[in-house]
Amino acid sequence: FLTHLAHKKSLIIYNSYFMRDLARKKGLKSNNSYVLKPQVSTINQQICQNWLTSQPNEIKKLFSMREKNVVLVGSELVKGYADFIKMSRLLPQYNFIVFSKSATGFKKKSNNLFYHQWCHIPGIPYFLAKTIIVPSIWNEAFGRVVVEAKQFSCNIIISNKGGLKEALGDYNNGQVAHSFDDYINYIEEFLN
């Protein structure tokens, strides 16, 4: 199918070098292909600050402890949600916040685990985070969360899956985890 597609199309656009290389390995080759990474808008941090003023005291308190906050965007299993929950249990001295489409409002699940509903303001997860974690267990095509988190100078810990390393690039406050223990070690390194 992919080879047939390549012969029918005169132009192929990929959203990352990872996807281009994966397509080539699967037999999709074209002399006329380009990598065009998705545009990520600049996030206005003042909008995030304004948002915070209208939030309940629990969220304001979490923000005041930002130096101890670890955030995951998305609660799907392929995003590494199960490992994130394990991390929260092993590191009770830090706050773990999940932004989830299935959450409603803001809820405290344990002493250090919080759920926040999906937010229409794109910068809110990064605004509340000192460290963003992207422990995906599947090959991400492109690491949009990584690119957005860089705008807030967050520490970023990613898995070595898919296009995440490409999105992280040579960012000074980023690490690639190759094992569960790496996540634990990097969180402690960044937050101590």
N, C-alpha and C positions, 0 to 999 in steps of 0.2 A: 504494500500500500504506500509506504513512504517513498520508495523509489519512483512509483507511478506518479505520486504527487509532485516530486521534484521535476519530473519531465513536463508536467502540465503547467507549472508555475515558473514565471521568469524572475520573480523576486521573493526571497524569503527573509523575514525580519524576525529576529530572536530577541527576547527580553533580557538575556544575559549570555555571557560566554559559556557558562555551564550548559545552558539549553542548546546552544549551537553545537557544542562538542558532543553532547548526548545524542542529538539528531544525526550528526555525522557518524557516530558509532552504530546507529540503527540503520544506516544506509541512505539517509536523506542528504544528498550532496547537491550543491548548486554553485555555479560560478558567480551568481549574483545574489549574495546574501549579506545581511548586515546585522549588527547587534545594536539595538536601540533600547537603552535601559529606560524603564518607566520614569516619568517625571515625578519627583516628590516635591511638593510645594513647601516653601519656607513656612514654618509654623510660628505664629505670633505669640510670643511668651506672655505678652501683656494680657491677651485674651484668657490665657490660662490663669493668670493672677486674678483677673476679674471673676472668673468662674469660681475660684476658691472662696472668695468672699461670700458667695451665696450658698455654700455647702454647710452641712451639719458639723457640729463640733468634733465628732469622731474623725471626719476626714481632715479637718484643720489640724487636729492633733497628729494624725499620720504624716501630714506634710511637715509639721514641725520636727518630726523625727526622720526626715528624708534620708539622712546619712545612714540609716539602718534599713532602708526599704529596698526590697527586691521585687521586681514586677515581671509578670508574664502576660503577654497580650494574646488572648485566645485560650479557651479551655478544651480544645479538641485533643484527643489522645495523640494524633500525629504531630501536634505541636509540642509534645513532651510534657503534657499536663501531669501524668502519673509521677514522673520523676520530680517535677516541681513540688508536688504534695509531699513526697518523701524528703526532699530537701528542707521543707518547712519544719518537718518533725525532727530532723537531725540538727537543725540550727535554730533553736527556740529564742535565741537572743536577737534575731532579726525579724522584721515584718515582711511577710510574703503576700503580695497583692495580685489577684487574678482579675484581669478585665475580660469579661465574658459576655457573649451575646445571649446566653441562657440565664444570666443573673438579672434580678430585678432590684433596683436601688443599690444600697450598700449594706453588706452583712458581714459580721464578724463570725467566722466558723470555728475558730479556736483562739487561743491566746495570741497567736502570731500569724494567723491565716485569715485574709479578708477577700471578699468578692465584691467587685464593682461592676455595675451594668456597663455594657458597651457605651462609649461616649461619642457624641456627634462632634466634639471638638478633638481633632486628631492628636494634639499634644499632651492631653491630660495624663495618660499613662507615664510618659517620660517626665512630666512636671513633678509627679509624685515619687519618682524613682531616683535612687542613687545608682542602682545597678539594674539593667535590663537583661533578662536571660531569655535566650532563644534555643531551647534544648530539643529542637525538632528531631523526630526519629525518621522522617521521610525527606526526600530530596526536595528542598525548597527551590523553586525556579529562580526566585530573586528575593533578597532580604529587605523588603520595604521597612519592616520594623527596625532593622539595624540602621538604615539610612536616616530614618526619622529620629531615632534615639541619639545619633551623633549631634543633631542640632541642639540638644540639651546637655551636651557634654557628659552624658551618662557613661558609666562603666558598662561594657557590653560583653556578655559571655555567650558564645554560640556553639552549636554542635558543628561537626565537620561534614554536614550534609548539604549537598546541592550547591546552590549559588550563594550561600551565606558568607563563605570566606571571601568571595568576590565583593560582596557588599561591604564587608568589614574593611577590606584593604589593609593599609598600614596604619590604621587608627591606633593612637597611642594608648587609649584606655580600653582596649579590647583583647580578648583571649579566646582561643579555640579550644574547647573541651573535647577530649578523645575518650573520656570515660566518666562515669558518674562521680568518682572521686575527684576528678579534675574540677567539676562544677563546685563541689564543696570547698576545695582548696582555693579556687579563684574568688568565690564569694567572700571567704574569710580574708583573703589577701586584699580585696577591694574595700571591704567594710571595716577593717581594723585600722 
